[in-house]
Amino acid sequence: MEDDERCCGTGTCLINADGYCWCGQKWNGSVMCAPAAMGDAATTPAEAPGAEPPDPA
């Protein structure tokens, strides 16, 4: 395998054209970064600011 400057150092990185490694990290232009946690990515409608609470019926 050819050395890739984006490799995290394990020697097992397989990075696609979009900068994503098989392990889920993404190249940000200078380092490999872990993706944001799924809970941080979006809020559910019930948690959105100004949303009404669900009906307890």
C-alpha positions as CSV (number, residue, x, y, z in Angstrom):
1,M,0.0,0.0,0.0
2,E,1.2,3.5,-0.8
3,D,1.9,5.9,2.1
4,D,-0.8,8.5,2.5
5,E,-0.3,11.6,4.5
6,R,-3.9,11.4,5.7
7,C,-3.3,8.0,7.4
8,C,-3.8,8.2,11.2
9,G,-0.6,6.1,11.7
10,T,-2.1,2.6,11.9
11,G,-1.2,1.9,8.3
12,T,-4.7,0.5,7.8
13,C,-6.5,3.7,6.5
14,L,-8.5,3.3,3.3
15,I,-9.6,6.8,2.4
16,N,-12.1,7.4,-0.4
17,A,-12.2,10.4,-2.8
18,D,-14.5,12.3,-0.3
19,G,-11.9,12.0,2.5
20,Y,-13.7,9.4,4.5
21,C,-11.8,6.5,6.0
22,W,-13.3,3.0,6.5
23,C,-13.3,3.7,10.3
24,G,-15.6,6.7,10.0
25,Q,-13.0,9.5,10.4
26,K,-12.9,12.3,7.8
27,W,-9.9,14.2,6.5
28,N,-10.5,18.0,7.2
29,G,-7.6,19.2,5.1
30,S,-5.0,18.9,7.8
31,V,-5.9,16.0,10.1
32,M,-8.3,13.1,10.4
33,C,-11.2,13.9,12.6
34,A,-13.9,11.8,14.2
35,P,-17.4,12.7,13.0
36,A,-19.8,14.6,15.3
37,A,-21.9,12.4,17.5
38,M,-25.3,11.5,16.1
39,G,-27.1,13.2,18.9
40,D,-25.3,16.5,18.1
41,A,-26.2,16.3,14.4
42,A,-29.9,17.3,14.7
43,T,-32.5,17.9,17.2
44,T,-35.9,16.1,17.1
45,P,-38.9,18.3,16.5
46,A,-40.0,17.9,20.2
47,E,-36.6,19.3,21.3
48,A,-36.5,22.2,18.8
49,P,-36.7,25.6,20.3
50,G,-40.3,26.8,20.5
51,A,-41.8,23.4,20.0
52,E,-44.9,22.4,21.9
53,P,-44.6,19.5,24.3
54,P,-46.2,16.2,23.2
55,D,-49.8,15.6,24.1
56,P,-49.8,13.3,27.2
57,A,-53.1,11.7,26.1
